[in-house]
Amino acid sequence: MRIKKDLLLLIIAALLVNLAIWLPSLISPNNEVYTLFKNYDGPNYLVIVKSWYNKAFIASHFSLPTPPEYYPAHLPGYPLTISWLNLFFKGPTAMLISTLLATILAVQAFYLFLYKFKLSENPFWLSLVFLIFPARWVTVKAVGSPEPLFIFAILASFYFFKSAFDQVANNLWSKKKNVMLDLILAGIFGALAQITKSPGILLFAGYEIYLIYKLFKEKNGKLEIKEIFHNFIKPTLPLLLIPLSALAVFVFYKLRTGDFLAYFHSGDNFHLVFPPFQSFAQNRSWLGDFWREDMVWQYLIGALAVIFLYKQKLYDLVSFAGIFFGVTLFIAHRDLARYSLPLVPFALIAFDKFIQKKEFKIALLIILPAIYLFAINFISHNTAPVADWAPYL
């Protein structure tokens, strides 16, 4: 009964938070609701919904400055949900509803994840915090963006992955059918994450690192072929849905664009560089000015989250959070906060004991106006130059 009540309240809270962010645009006398539609990368995904990457169609119907080759940088998972909702709503409205529904699914998956595996002293409160912090998360779930769907898929996949290995307790593998079913569901939701955003492949990498860790820890490094099969290869098979879904996207691109590697030929869209911390270089695009101290704080929070998860012996969470955080060190982009959003649920778990304290609640209450004003200001300026909405409807 408590779970159902909490989930219902979280749905209401998610609706109220988004409504609060939308309200200035909805009540504006200047029809500024289009500001919500124009926020990056929303229009890019609407172009995909209408064209499904057909370059000739894009060039003849849309006037955005980006070339047709750029759109395969945006994977088809999120546009697919918009196209389904297009059966009932017009394109831009379907886009916002898709983001909202994915947000609701994400916060509910987070709550259930916390509740089932006892990862929080108060799962409901931590889930409420997840809806309003950090500020960059508040903005992306109020406009057209794939992040809510991506984070929901990651959490759902992790839920079933962790469920599988909790059932086998001290053994890495079990013959129980429900364990295999959990792993298959982990692979399916992982595949959803993969076709939504390219970092989904890190989920598969994190799972494999954890499997290797479990294998060597429990067998003390003394392995036989039979043990490797049952303890590593067999549980890996359902998880192969994740890289296979990436391959499926490349095949789809080949059919739609004629280029199997269209994702890698989408222009100035790759921000992973070596060595790390190139976010502070001056000779790269997508970095803006030199006022970037906030990025140092983001690195610190990410590193602390991984360390705290490790101290709590949540090694399965560490396997993904650690590799994802490590990759962020090589991202050269001013919007590091957005690229780091998949780490947020894991960071909240890592800092749960602190977040439950009265001091944090008081501090959060104090900065709530700042979060709100940041979101309103960011959304009002982060817009694409869409002059004619007719092709998007």
Secondary structure, 3 states (H helix, E strand, C coil): CHHHHHHHHHHHHHHHHHHHHHHHHHCCCCCCHHHHHHECCHHHHHHHHHHCCCHHHHHHHCCCCCCHHHHHHCCCHHHHHHHHHCCCCCHHHHHHHHHHHHHHHHHHHHHHHHHHHCCCCCHHHHHHHHHHCCHHHHHHCCCCCCHHHHHHHHHHHHHHHHHHHHHCCCCCCCCCHHHHHHHHHHHHHHHHHHHHCHHHHHHHHHHHHHHHHHHHHHHCCCCCHHHHHHHHHHHHHHHCHHHHHHHHHHHHHHHHHCCCCHHHHCCCCCCECCCCCHHHCCCCCCCCCCCCHHHHHHHHHHHHHHHHHHHCCCHHHHHHHHHHHHHHCCECCCCHHHHCHHHHHHHHHHCHHHHCCHHHHHHHHHHHHHHHHHHHHHHHHCECCCCCCHHHC
